[in-house]
Amino acid sequence: MKQNSLDQAARAAGISLDYINVNGEKEAISDDTKRALLAVMGDPHDAKKSPLPPVAVFSGSGKRQLTPQGSGVYHWQLQTEKGKQLSGELTAGESFTLPGPLAQGYHQLTLSKGKKQWQTRIIVTPRRCYLPPALEAGEKRWGALVQLYTVRSAQNWGIGDFGDLQTLLEQLAARGGDFVGLNPLHALYPASADFASPYSPSSRRWLNIIYIDVGQVVDFQQSPAAQKWWKSAKTQRALSKAREAELVDYEAVMALKLAALRLAWAHFQARDAESEDKQSWAAFVREGGDSLRYQAAYDGIQLERRAGNAQHWGWPAWPQGWRNSQLPEVQHWCEQHQEEIAFWQWLQWLAQQQFSRCWSRSQALGMSVGLYRDLAVGVAEGSAETWHDPELYRLQASIGAPPDRLGPLGQYWGLPPMDPHVMQARGYQPFIDMLRANMRDCGALRIDHVMSLLRLWWVPAGETADKGAYVAIRLMICSAFWRWRATGCAAW
């Protein structure tokens, strides 16, 4: 590829041709890096094939106009987020003003001509992020920053849990504090509990089940089998050992909690299907959809495969027929293990219920922020997300950081980036879903490496991080979190 053509292709893919280095100087990206990243990205989605871009963002109350490309007359239909439908006709090449007023939120515009249809996500944003009234008024608030896994108490099992979090909130509020700031609570790897970095998660949509306070689980309290297990000398010895360990013994804690929760699950299954908890769990499963189902399936398969072969730490180390959630072997396993999938879904429900109670308690205590969460910058290569949605991730690259004085070769984080072209083609729905999940039950959200809303440093697999380049993320959807005023959650 000739130089001009190479640079043009790189720009079109969002690859910056240079960057400002640690010395404040402009540094060119090598041609080898451009070619490598273009190969990683493949053929970006060509928005020009559609009369309109896949996403259009409008802020404030000014005119909201679009100019469709092509020729002739299109039929348009607009479905608002609340379900109202509007329709009409427009002419290619002429400005089209969206009907209004459109409320803040996500709306779907469909253009059609004959049998062809094109979709555009319309995003209407406020001018700035929501702030709680106290902060909006300029008042100061203080709180404590907590790595939840380091908390020890007489009640927990060797790792901080959601019961401890509620106690922390109460103790802090009694002293005039307004919030507890937390490490990322994302789902990790129950079958590989020692792989415990909260910044290399399996999923950013679901919670780390190790934080479940087992003592709060009603079905653990009410199950005769669970209580017999709990009172046994063997269990108490294992529990004492986990509690007394100088460092968190993730494997021991996870083994204890899974043993207890499987006994509690058996009791839950025997409950009346019309009970309030059964109905709540069923609604949670429906709302979680495929994302929850395959997170649960991944946890179940990983536990089973590691029990047979310790080297099978995650899907990249599994046989070829197991490396994607939609492959026949995986689908057959899911059909044969519906109860196992349900167990892992139930654990996510328990975690969400307990965390939600912490948030409710913070609000009852009068805290304006209460909880603020931390959103990791990516997921690990061997995660449930990359296994279930490989199209969204570029697995032959990692995000990281360019060289600096402390790291002359840069930083390679081992986290595959989301493909910005796929994100845009999907109307940024994966990002919206992720933010909604993390803004649930909290008053603020810290976004790790907020620059990821604009760009990330991509490094081709097998290279050191100085061989990378910035790639534009094109996240024109600040609205994805700006609009969560109803939850009282601010994005910081």
Secondary structure, 3 states (H helix, E strand, C coil): CCHHHHHHHHHHHCECCEEECCCCCEEECCHHHHHHHHHHHCCCCCHHHCCCCCEEEEECCCCCEECCCCCCEEEEEEECCCCCEEEEEEECCCCEECCCCCCCEEEEEEEEECCEEEEEEEEEECCCCCCCHHHHCCCCCCEEEECHHHCCCCCCCCCCCHHHHHHHHHHHHHCCCCEEEECCCEECCHHHCCCCCCCCCCEEEEECHHHCCHHHCHHHHHCHHHHHHHHCHHHHHHHHHHHHCCCCCHHHHHHHHHHHHHHHHHHHHCCCCCCHHHHHHHHHHHHHHHHHHHHHHHHHHHHHHHHHCCCCCCHHHCCHHHCCCCCHHHHHHHHHCHHHHHHHHHHHHHHHHHHHHHHHHHHHCCCCCEEEEEECCCCCCCCHHHHHCHHHECCCEEEEECCCCCCCCCEEEEECCECHHHHHHCCCHHHHHHHHHHHCCCCEEEECCHHHHCEEEEEECCCCHHHCEEEECCCCCCHHHHCHHHHCCEEC
